Amino acid sequence: MRIFQVITVSEYGGAQTIVANLVEALAPEHELFILYGGNGEAWKKLEGKFTGIRLNDHRKGVSWKDLGLFFKLLYYRLKYKPDVIHLHSSKMGVLGRLAFSKKKTVYTVHGFDSVRKAYPRYLAVEKKLKDRAFRIVGVSRYDVEALAEEDITRNVALVYNGVSDVYHSHCDLYTPMMHLLRGIKKKYPKIVMCISRLSKQKKFDLFVDIAAQMPQYAFVWIGNKEPIEGMPANVFCLGETHAAHCCLHYADMFILPSNYEGLPMSMLEALAMEKPVVASAVGGIPEVLDGRNGFAVENTTENFCQKIEHILSDDKVQKSMSQHARLTYLSNFTVGKMIDGYLAIFNQIEQNNK
């Protein structure tokens, strides 16, 4: 099959990781193309496994320039005649469903609340285009149910996100960031880590409030683009890095405060790395955290602090939850399970279009 993966931007992130994993897994037997905006940071390690087509500069916002982007998609449709088109992000979900054949198009919704809550004015567009795809994929039961609430049901499927088994991945433990983490580890008995970009979606303010209430532990944030001043003494914002999951070697647990989510990849990587998780009870997170591997909690400082202390104050509890975290990953969220879900859809498209 000739498969297009089409995505708005190519900075490191959850949707970009899914694209990279799909390309990695499918490239040996299929012809893969990535059509993207930005500089292609997320595909740097995939050399030789795909044909990259840079569509434009990094641009998430909507503007008149998107008319040119639409015509580019039409051009590449005619030039390469893809068998399957897989769209990621709401912007490409709109442009792609207009530019490509609906009989060959799969659109993955990476958290439907990113439309319903963050940009509700675009909800009417999603409803209008609900039949312009062979499948609309939700990455959690929450997303599938949210789509149904908006009467988007006919062609919807569930494929949980999956991540590579980072527990066994090679990590360079001698980078400057790893040196910083070793220094923090010497000063504090436990490290609580969050790996996420800084955005309105993520509740960095809550992260800082939690840290201020728990000065006995180090709180490390990986993913800020710029230095952040004025933090409590136990808060360390270390910036961006490739293969951020390697930093989890130094973490005792993972937290993710957020306003909305689909099914966060960083959380799944933490589970794969045998780290208990406390995260906001939004999106698909409560489907994953069951009290044995971690906790999904309401967005209050008290709730987070209570569960963090429950895990870190008792070594037996921490060890048991760490083991269950790893088992949760192996049972439900491997990249292989995700690939099987998408490949079943792609094969159905191919059969229907013969």
N, C-alpha and C positions, 0 to 999 in steps of 0.2 A: 504493500500500500504506500501511496504517497500521502504523507500526513503533514498538514500545516498546524503548528502551534502558534497562536496569535495572541499577543499580550501588549498592554498599553506601555508599560515601562519595564526596565530590566535591571533595576537596582535589587540588592539582596532583599528577599521577602518570602512569605509563605507561598504565594502563587508562583513566583519565579522558581522556587525549589521544586514544586510539583512539575513544572515544565521541564526542568533539568533532569529530574528523575525519570520522567516519561521518555525523554530523548535517550538517556543513558540505557534504559531497558529495551526500547524498541528499535534502536538504530541498527543492531546486527541483522535484522530481518526486514526492515522497512526503510523507506526514504523519508527522512525527517527534515522539515524546514521550520525555523523559528522566525516569525515576523514580529518585530518589536520596536518600541521607542526607546530612546536613551542610548547608552554607550555599551550595552551588552555585558555589564559586570558579572551578572549571574551565570553567564555561559562560558566564562573564561576557561574552565576546566574540561569543557566538552569538545575540545579541538578535534576536528576531523570526523565528528559523529553527526553533523547536521550542516545544512546550508543556512547561513544567517542572512536575513534581509532587514536592514535597518530602515525603518519607515520614517522616523522623524526624531527631533530632539525629545528629551524627557519632558512630557507634558500630560499631566493627568486632567487638567481643566478642560472645559468644553469651550470651543471658539469657532469662528468662521473657518479657521485653518483646517478644521476636521473635514471639510468638504474635499479638500485635496487628499486627505488621508483615505477617505472613502474611495476616491477614484484610483488611488494606488492599490487598494485591496482588489478592486475590479480588474486592474491590469494584471496583477499576479495570479488572480483566478484564471484569466484567459491564457496567460503565458505558461503556467505549470499544470493546470487542470488537476488539482488535488483530489484524491479519493475521499479524504476525511479532513474536515476543518474543525479544530478544537479551539474555542474562544475562551479567554480568561479576562476577568475584570469587566465591570459594568460598561465602560466606554467601548471596549472592543466587542462586548456582547451586543451592543446596539449597532455599531457600524458593520460588524461582521455578519450579523443576521440579515442586514440589508444588502450586503455585497455578495454573499455566497449563497449557494443553493441550500434551501432548508433541509433537503433530503440527505445532505452530507455534513450537516453542521451539528456540533456538540457545544453547548455553552455551559461552563462550570461557574456556578454562583459561589464565590468564595466569601460566604457570609452575607445573607440577604439583608441583614440589618444595616449593612453599609449603604444600602439604598433606602430601606424603609425608615431608618432613624437618622442617618447622616445626611442623605439627600432625597427627602421624600418627594420633592418636586419631579423627580425622574420616575416615580412609581408608575405614573400613567403610561410612560414609554414602555416599561417592562410589560405591563398588561397588554399593550397594543401589539407587542412583538412576541407574545407568549407561544404562538403557533409557528414562529419562523425558525424552528430548530427541530432536528430529529429527536434530540434529547436535551433537556435542561437538567443539569446535575447539581444536586445539593450535597454538601460535604458533611452534613449531619442530619439527624432526624429533625432537629429543630428547624433547619433551613427548609426541609421538605414540607413540614407543617406550616411554616411561615408563608411559603409559596402558595400552599393550599388556601390559606386565609385570604389571599388575594386572587383566588380563583385561577391559579396556575397549577394545573394538575394533570392534564392529559398526557403529556410527554415527559414527565418528571421521573428521575431515577436518583437513588442514593448510592454514592461511592465515597466511603470515608477516606480522608487523607491518610497517606502513609509516608513514612520516612525510612531512609536507609539505616541499616544497623550500625549506628555511629559508635556503639559500645566497643566494636572491634576495629573502628577506623584508625588509620595512622594519624597521629597528631604531633606536630612539632611543638614540644614543650619548652623550647628555648627561645621563643619569640619575646620581644619586649613586653607584650601584654601578659604572657605567662610568668615572666619575671616579676611583674607587678603583683600578680595574683599570689605568687609564692610569698612575697613580702607581707601581703594582707593576711595570709594564712598563719604566719608566725605571730601576728599581733592579736588575732581574734580566734576564739575556740571554734566558731562555726561561721560559714559563709552562706548567706541567702542571696541567690542570684536571679536576675531577670535579664532575658535576652530579647530585645525588642527595639524597633526604631522609636524615636520620640515623635508623637503626633497627638492630635486632639483625641483620637480614639483611645490611646493608652493613658492610664491614670498615673502619670509620674508623680503628681502631687500626693497621691495616696501612698505611693511607694516611699516617698520621703517622710510622710507622717508616720508610717509604720516603723521606719528605721529610727526615727526620733524617740519612739516609745520603747525601743529595744536596743539600747546602746551597747549591750553586752555582745551583740552579734555584728558582723560586717554585712553590709548590704551593697551588692555590686550590680551595676546596670551596664550591660553591654549593648551598644547600638546608637548612642548619641553621636551626631555628626560634629557638634561643636563642644568645646569645654563648657562646663557648667560650674558657676561660682556660688559661694554662699551655702554650701551643703553642710549638714551635720557631720561631725568628725568621723562617723562610722559609715558614711555613704561615699562610694567610689564609682564615678562615671568614667569608664575606661575607653569609650569610643567604639568605632566599628572595627571589625576584623573579618577576614575570610575564615570559613569553617568555625564560626562562633561556638558551635557545640563543643569544640575542644576545651573551651573554658570551663565546661561543666565538670571536668576532672577535679576542679578545686572547690566545687560547690557541695554543700551538705543538703541543700534542698533548692527548689525552684519556685518562684512566685510570678504571677502574671495578673496585675490589676488592669482592668480594661472596661470600657463602656459598652463595647459590643465586639463579637468575634464570630468567625465561622467555626473552624476547628484548627486552632493555632499549631503550626508546625513546631515552634520552639518548645511548646509543652510536650508534644509527642517525642521530640528528641530528648527532653529531660527524662521522660519515662524510659526511653530506650537506654539511657545512661544510668538507670537505676536510681533516679532521684525522686523523692516524694515531691508532690506539687500542691500548692495552695493557689487557687486562681478564682477570679470573679465568676459568679454563677450566671454567665451570659452565653448565648449561642449554643454550640455543641459541647461546651466544657462539662456541664453536669452529666452528660452521657458517658464521660470517660472517668471522672473522679468519683470513686464510690465509697470513700471512707477508709478503705484499706490501702490504697495507693496515693491518697491525697484527699483534698477537700475543695468543693466548689462553694464559695461563700458570697454573701452580699458585700457590696463595696463600702465597708466601714473599717476604720482602723482597728476597732475592738475585735471584729470577727477575724481579720487576718492575724492579728497578734495572738489571739487565743489559740488558733490552729498551728501557727508557727511554733509557739511554745510547747504545745502538746507533742509535736514531732521531735523538736530538738532537745527537749529537757530529759528525754528518756532514750538511752541508746538502744534498748530492746525494741521500743516502738519505731525508732528511726530505721533500724535494720529490717524489721518486718515489712514496713511500708516501702522501703527500697526494693525488697524482693518482689513485692506485689506490683510495684511500678513496672519493673522489667517484664513480669508475666503478662501484664495488661498490654504492653507494646507487642510482645511476641504473639499474643492471641488475636489481636484485632487491627494493629496499625502498622504492619510492615509495608514496605514499598511494594513487595510482591503481591499482597492482597489488593492494593490500590491499582496496580497495573492490570491484574486480572479483571477488575471491575470495568476499567476503561476499555480494555482490549475486547471484552465481550460486546460492548456498544459499537466499537469500531468495526468489528467483524460483521455485526448485524447490518451496519450501513453498507459495507462492501457487498454482502449477499443481496441486499435489496436493490442495489444499483447495477447489478450485472445484466 
